[in-house]
Amino acid sequence: EPEVTQTPSHQVTQMGQEVILRCVPISNHLYFYWYRQILGQKVEFLVSFYNNEISEKSEIFDDQFSVERPDGSNFTLKIRSTKLEDSAMYFCASSGRTTREKLFFGSGTQLSVL
Amino acid sequence: AQSVSQHNHHVILSEAASLELGCNYSYGGTVNLFWYVQYPGQHLQLLLKYFSGDPLVKGIKGFEAEFIKSKFSFNLRKPSVQWSDTAEYFCAVNAGGSSNTGKLIFGQGTTLQVKP
């Protein structure tokens, strides 16, 4: 079965630094998502992306966050100036044109902000 | 606003025991319902989903779930669990029909530990 891949699996950064989390969605998918899960809490929706623009975002997704699909295969999440509370597992997901509601998730990037 | 509640946070069972994990949601319109599983060190995987039709849906690995609209519930069941079912289980919902955006609202998850 095709997979969504995420790199790195674990990233450690200092507070205030910029981080970029990378994802390679399934190749023929059109909808892309970022979710996060703070330890002990629910998986939370951050943003959805379609046709090279954000289609929906949550209140968590403030100006510190941005997403990009720079080259037609990668889908990135940038956090401009990390805060301690950004420490979480970040999941990328994608879905196809006719099965938009069936999300395929990557294995996640564990971000630790020190 | 949509919300999902999973009442069991941590369940411990012996092999061959039956499993039922509760899930209730809050949303006034048409919904799509999902159960995802996350095995240790792995990504979220779809176990089963309900969009419409038969409210009893069967998924992979012997799991099934029943949509009871009057109770806003979508409980996950398995008649006989195995040690390999040890994982975290997430119930999720998104708006159905023309309101669907693909955005999922997740419950807080249930950790299932199966003792051999």
Interface residues (C-beta under 8 A of the other chain):
Chain A: E3 V4 Y31 Y33 Y35 Q41 K42 V43 E44 F45 S48 S55 E56 F91 A93 S95 R100 E101 K102 L103 F104 F105 G106 S107 G108
Chain B: N32 Y36 G41 Q42 H43 L44 Q45 L46 K49 F51 F90 A92 N94 G96 N100 T101 G102 K103 L104 I105 F106 G107 Q108 G109
